[in-house]
């Protein structure tokens, strides 16, 4: 890492620290070993999707806040759909019966 690079705190670590939860406490809540949580927070390992869900549920956080998609800003507000609009605006495939 260069001196000019600033490490970005993993959202999981920020969420946990903002609430005063230690790694050991988070481990007890989530059932994930403290060393594994630490490695997740240091971006050394990427947990399986179900583990991400279990961690988020145990810590009372949305999964997308703790584990945002690559390149996504976890603090950016999510766009809302207008009521009554379909989830997809793509036209139906004309080749399907």
C-alpha positions as CSV (number, residue, x, y, z in Angstrom):
1,X,0.0,0.0,0.0
2,X,1.3,3.4,-0.9
3,X,1.5,6.2,1.7
4,X,-1.1,8.2,-0.3
5,X,-3.5,5.3,-0.2
6,X,-6.1,5.6,2.5
7,X,-7.6,2.3,3.6
8,X,-11.3,2.2,3.5
9,X,-12.9,0.7,6.6
10,X,-15.0,-2.4,5.8
11,X,-18.7,-1.5,6.4
12,X,-19.0,-4.5,8.8
13,X,-16.3,-3.2,11.0
14,X,-17.8,0.3,10.9
15,X,-21.3,-1.0,11.8
16,X,-19.8,-3.1,14.6
17,X,-17.6,-0.4,16.1
18,X,-20.3,2.3,15.8
19,X,-22.5,0.1,18.1
20,X,-19.7,-0.7,20.5
21,X,-19.7,-4.4,19.7
22,X,-16.3,-6.2,20.1
23,X,-15.2,-9.0,17.7
24,X,-15.8,-11.5,20.5
25,X,-19.3,-10.2,21.1
26,X,-20.1,-10.2,17.4
27,X,-18.8,-13.8,17.2
28,X,-21.2,-14.8,20.0
29,X,-24.1,-13.1,18.3
30,X,-23.4,-14.4,14.8
31,X,-21.9,-17.8,15.4
32,X,-18.9,-16.9,13.2
33,X,-15.5,-17.3,14.8
34,X,-13.9,-14.0,15.8
35,X,-10.8,-14.7,13.7
36,X,-13.1,-15.2,10.6
37,X,-14.9,-12.0,11.3
38,X,-11.6,-10.2,11.6
39,X,-10.4,-11.6,8.3
40,X,-13.7,-10.6,6.7
41,X,-13.2,-7.0,8.0
42,X,-9.7,-7.0,6.7
43,X,-11.0,-8.2,3.3
44,X,-8.8,-11.3,3.4
45,X,-11.8,-13.6,2.9
46,X,-15.2,-13.2,1.3
47,X,-17.9,-15.1,3.2
48,X,-20.5,-17.2,1.5
49,X,-23.9,-15.5,0.8
50,X,-25.7,-17.3,3.6
51,X,-22.9,-16.3,6.1
52,X,-23.4,-12.7,5.0
53,X,-27.1,-13.0,5.7
54,X,-26.5,-14.6,9.1
55,X,-24.1,-11.9,10.1
56,X,-26.4,-9.1,9.0
57,X,-29.4,-10.6,10.8
58,X,-27.5,-11.2,14.0
59,X,-26.2,-7.6,14.0
60,X,-29.5,-6.1,12.9
61,X,-28.2,-4.6,9.7
62,X,-29.3,-4.8,6.1
63,X,-27.0,-7.2,4.2
64,X,-26.3,-4.6,1.5
65,X,-25.0,-2.2,4.2
66,X,-22.5,-4.6,5.6
67,X,-21.6,-6.3,2.3
68,X,-22.2,-3.8,-0.6
69,X,-21.8,-4.9,-4.2
70,X,-18.3,-4.1,-5.6
71,X,-18.1,-0.4,-6.6
72,X,-21.3,0.4,-4.7
73,X,-21.5,3.1,-2.1
74,X,-23.0,1.5,1.0
75,X,-24.2,4.8,2.4
76,X,-25.9,6.0,-0.8
77,X,-29.7,6.1,-0.6
78,X,-31.4,3.4,-2.7
79,X,-33.6,4.6,-5.5
80,X,-37.3,4.0,-4.9
81,X,-39.8,2.7,-7.4
82,X,-43.0,4.6,-8.0
83,X,-46.0,2.7,-6.6
84,X,-47.7,0.6,-9.2
85,X,-44.8,0.5,-11.6
86,X,-43.4,-2.9,-12.6
87,X,-40.0,-3.9,-11.3
88,X,-38.7,-4.2,-14.8
89,X,-39.4,-1.8,-17.7
90,X,-38.0,-4.2,-20.3
91,X,-40.5,-5.2,-23.0
92,X,-41.5,-8.8,-23.1
93,X,-39.5,-11.1,-25.3
94,X,-41.6,-11.4,-28.5
95,X,-40.3,-14.9,-29.2
96,X,-41.7,-16.5,-26.1
97,X,-45.2,-17.9,-26.4
